[in-house]
Amino acid sequence: MPITSPDGDIWFRLANSTTVGFANLQQVFGVDASVAVSDWSATHAVDDLSALVNQQFTQKSWNFHSIYPALTCTGCAPATYPLPVQDLVAGVPKTGTILSGGATHFRLAVPAGVTGTLTVTSPSPAGLKLLVVKTK
């Protein structure tokens, strides 16, 4: 999203707004911040995986998949990309909890010409969002 205002103006409008939270961000940037954050979260799982990934799910200036393994610390396990992306297996249910405002990432594959079905349930689905990104 291109921003035409100088940084000082943006910070002034953020700090001096009569709104707070996502409403403040939406007022200043003109976008639904919850969608922007959801897209940003997805970039951590799919960036640099494939040329098929839509541009909105990429980070042009970062390559987290190559940066994190290079980071090490004394006494730590071997460095790996820290985002857990869980594989889904046909017929094997996965259960878990996603906190409000949080995210979890899954990887699944459906062969060409075959239909795949994913069922998601929640006791309080009001704020639940499902985002699917094609990588192959």
C-alpha positions as CSV (number, residue, x, y, z in Angstrom):
1,M,0.0,0.0,0.0
2,P,1.7,3.2,-1.1
3,I,1.7,6.0,1.5
4,T,1.9,9.5,0.1
5,S,2.2,11.4,3.4
6,P,5.5,12.1,4.9
7,D,6.4,10.0,8.0
8,G,5.9,12.9,10.4
9,D,2.4,13.5,9.2
10,I,1.5,9.9,9.6
11,W,2.9,9.7,13.2
12,F,1.1,13.0,14.0
13,R,-2.2,11.6,12.8
14,L,-1.7,8.3,14.7
15,A,-0.7,10.0,17.9
16,N,-3.4,12.8,17.8
17,S,-6.4,10.8,16.6
18,T,-9.6,10.6,18.6
19,T,-9.8,6.9,17.8
20,V,-7.8,4.0,19.1
21,G,-6.6,0.5,17.9
22,F,-7.6,-0.8,14.5
23,A,-10.1,2.1,14.0
24,N,-7.1,4.6,14.4
25,L,-5.0,2.6,11.9
26,Q,-8.0,2.5,9.4
27,Q,-8.6,6.2,9.8
28,V,-4.9,7.1,9.1
29,F,-4.1,4.5,6.4
30,G,-7.5,4.0,4.8
31,V,-7.4,0.2,5.0
32,D,-8.9,-2.5,7.3
33,A,-5.9,-3.1,9.5
34,S,-7.2,-6.6,10.5
35,V,-7.0,-7.7,6.9
36,A,-3.6,-6.1,6.5
37,V,-2.3,-7.9,9.6
38,S,-3.8,-11.2,8.4
39,D,-2.1,-10.9,5.1
40,W,1.2,-9.9,6.8
41,S,1.0,-13.0,9.1
42,A,0.5,-15.2,6.1
43,T,3.6,-13.8,4.5
44,H,5.7,-15.5,7.2
45,A,4.4,-18.9,6.1
46,V,4.4,-18.6,2.3
47,D,7.0,-15.9,1.3
48,D,9.7,-17.2,-1.0
49,L,8.0,-20.6,-1.4
50,S,6.8,-20.2,-5.0
51,A,6.3,-17.8,-7.9
52,L,2.6,-18.6,-7.6
53,V,2.2,-16.8,-4.3
54,N,0.2,-13.6,-4.8
55,Q,2.3,-10.5,-4.3
56,Q,0.3,-9.4,-1.3
57,F,1.6,-12.4,0.6
58,T,5.3,-11.7,0.0
59,Q,7.9,-9.5,1.7
60,K,10.2,-8.1,-1.0
61,S,12.9,-6.9,1.4
62,W,13.1,-10.0,3.7
63,N,13.7,-13.7,3.2
64,F,12.9,-15.0,6.7
65,H,13.3,-18.6,5.5
66,S,17.0,-18.0,4.8
67,I,17.7,-15.5,7.6
68,Y,16.5,-17.4,10.7
69,P,18.5,-20.6,10.1
70,A,21.7,-18.4,10.0
71,L,20.9,-17.1,13.5
72,T,22.5,-19.1,16.3
73,C,22.9,-18.7,20.0
74,T,25.1,-20.5,22.6
75,G,23.3,-23.5,24.0
76,C,20.3,-23.3,21.6
77,A,19.1,-26.1,19.4
78,P,20.0,-25.8,15.8
79,A,18.4,-22.6,14.3
80,T,15.4,-23.2,12.1
81,Y,12.8,-21.0,10.8
82,P,10.7,-20.5,13.9
83,L,7.2,-20.4,12.5
84,P,5.5,-23.8,13.0
85,V,3.6,-24.7,9.8
86,Q,1.7,-28.0,10.5
87,D,1.1,-30.5,7.7
88,L,-2.5,-31.7,7.3
89,V,-3.0,-35.3,6.4
90,A,-6.2,-36.6,4.7
91,G,-8.6,-38.1,7.1
92,V,-6.6,-37.2,10.2
93,P,-8.3,-34.5,12.3
94,K,-6.2,-31.7,13.8
95,T,-7.4,-29.9,16.9
96,G,-6.1,-26.8,18.6
97,T,-6.8,-23.3,19.8
98,I,-6.4,-20.0,18.0
99,L,-6.5,-17.0,20.3
100,S,-8.4,-13.9,19.2
101,G,-6.0,-11.9,16.9
102,G,-3.7,-14.9,16.6
103,A,-2.9,-17.1,13.7
104,T,-1.9,-20.7,13.0
105,H,-0.5,-22.0,9.7
106,F,-1.2,-25.3,8.0
107,R,0.1,-26.9,4.8
108,L,-2.0,-29.2,2.7
109,A,-1.7,-30.6,-0.8
110,V,-4.5,-31.7,-3.1
111,P,-3.4,-33.4,-6.4
112,A,-4.4,-31.9,-9.7
113,G,-8.0,-32.8,-10.7
114,V,-9.0,-33.8,-7.2
115,T,-11.3,-31.9,-4.8
116,G,-10.1,-31.2,-1.3
117,T,-12.3,-30.4,1.6
118,L,-11.3,-28.5,4.7
119,T,-13.7,-28.2,7.7
120,V,-13.0,-25.7,10.4
121,T,-15.2,-25.5,13.5
122,S,-15.1,-23.0,16.4
123,P,-17.2,-22.5,19.5
124,S,-17.1,-18.7,18.8
125,P,-16.6,-18.2,15.0
126,A,-17.5,-14.5,15.0
127,G,-13.9,-13.3,14.6
128,L,-12.5,-16.4,12.9
129,K,-10.9,-15.9,9.4
130,L,-9.7,-18.5,7.0
131,L,-7.1,-17.5,4.5
132,V,-5.9,-20.0,1.8
133,V,-2.8,-19.2,-0.3
134,K,-2.0,-21.3,-3.3
135,T,1.8,-22.1,-3.5
136,K,1.9,-24.8,-6.2
